[in-house]
Amino acid sequence: MTATAGRPRTAVGRQWAPAPAPSFAHLARLSDDTGLFEHARHAIVRREHGYCTDDVARGLVVVCREPEPTEELLRLAERYLAFLTHAQDARGAFHNRLGYDRRWADEPGLGDWWGRALWGLGTAVARSPAAWIREEALVAFSRGAIRRAAAPHAMAFAGLGAAEVLRRHPGHVAAAALLTAAATAVGAPDSDSRWPWPQQRLTYANAALAEVVIVASQLCNGGPTLDEGLRMLTWLRSVQLRDGRLSVVPAAGWQRGIVRLHHDQQPIEVAAFADACATAAMVTGDPVWDDGVRQAIAWFLGDNDIGTPMWDPATGGGYDGLTAHGPNLNQGAESTLALISTLQHARRWS
């Protein structure tokens, strides 16, 4: 992964450095003819842990976001799409875990992986340049979009996929109903300005909840107001800035009224924040949200609580977490995909 002249500059050690272009080298390393392996020890795949729909769906999101994909990326998109269609049952639910022996380790369900599968499928419908990918993704999305999950996060991920579909197919009834249901599942922000978040605990990929409310305000008749989603995201950003740098809620989460920890920060949290800020910038035109995207990019490049890069330039992989003592040097799928998706936003200024 190399720096590219003319790209936005991000604060590293309070100096501005060029943001690198996203590399797909490690993503290809983690992929085989079946799907995307979940874990790695350093940069080497751990096949014994197999594959999961969660990561394959996120993989489909990032490869379909590429405006001019290479032949290799198109092949990855086809492979990931084939995995998701294989994971889906006739009623629209999805298996999540597939062993290296190609046997499913669970029953189809409607957990986060269902929501992320619909997010990946919706992104393929809206953005893939290949007609055969768009068409098959729409079939699978439509089958899954009639289902509803109990968890707000699962619904938020599914809602982001529905928003993608609606941008290409504004009359898609199931996508519109799903996006409305997703915003309802997230809930309205609390009137207490000290904790306006709809839930009493921040957990993971928190910004995705604010993002789905923002997109629902734009794409759903009678949906939430834009102010509701922006209030959520504004507060989330304010509590995740520390001395001007991004310091996201850690893996342990943060319960209202409890002292918040700052170690074991996860790349998925940064990527969700970058996505939400990019969406807010697109909707509002307010440059403050561009700053949020830059802060997310900077977190990976070293402008974080430890002052250390969270990626490996030699492999293109993202490190699995930021601990109190430095990065977890394993380069699994989730962290690598979070790195790629965040760096993709740098094209806003190219």
JOCOR-V973979 format. One record per backbone hydrogen bond with DSSP energy under -0.5 kcal/mol. NH is the residue of the N-H (numbers start at 1). CO is the residue of the C=O. If there is no record, write none. Layout:
nh = {NH,NH}
co = {CO,CO}
//
This chain:
nh = {4,7,10,12,12,15,17,17,19,21,28,29,30,31,31,32,37,38,41,42,44,46,47,49,50,51,52,53,56,57,58,59,60,61,62,63,64,65,66,66,69,74,75,76,77,78,79,80,81,82,83,84,85,86,87,88,89,92,94,95,98,98,99,102,105,109,114,115,116,117,118,119,120,121,122,123,124,125,126,127,128,131,134,135,136,137,138,139,140,141,142,143,144,145,146,147,155,156,157,158,159,160,161,162,163,164,165,166,167,168,168,169,172,173,176,177,178,179,180,181,182,183,184,185,186,187,190,193,195,202,208,209,210,211,212,213,214,215,216,217,218,218,219,220,223,228,229,230,231,232,233,234,235,236,237,238,239,240,240,241,242,245,246,247,250,251,253,254,256,258,264,265,269,270,271,272,273,274,275,276,277,278,279,280,281,282,283,284,285,289,290,291,292,293,294,295,296,297,298,299,300,301,302,302,303,304,310,312,313,315,316,317,319,320,320,321,322,323,323,326,328,329,331,333,334,336,337,338,339,340,341,342,343,344,345,345,346,347,348,349,350}
co = {19,4,17,10,15,12,10,15,8,2,24,25,26,27,28,35,30,50,44,40,41,39,45,46,47,98,36,96,52,53,54,55,56,57,58,59,60,61,62,63,66,70,71,72,73,74,75,76,77,78,79,80,81,82,83,84,93,89,109,87,51,96,103,99,97,94,111,111,112,113,114,115,116,117,118,119,120,121,122,123,124,129,130,131,132,133,134,135,136,137,138,139,140,141,143,144,151,152,153,154,155,156,157,158,159,160,161,162,163,164,165,165,169,171,172,173,174,175,176,177,178,179,180,181,182,183,196,191,192,254,205,206,206,207,208,209,210,211,212,213,214,215,215,216,220,225,225,226,227,228,229,230,231,232,233,234,235,236,237,238,245,242,303,240,261,264,250,202,200,255,322,322,266,266,267,268,269,270,271,272,273,274,275,276,277,278,279,280,281,286,286,287,288,289,290,291,292,293,294,295,296,297,298,299,298,302,300,317,311,312,312,312,310,328,330,328,265,321,326,323,321,327,42,38,38,332,333,334,335,336,337,338,339,340,341,342,343,344,345,346,347}
//
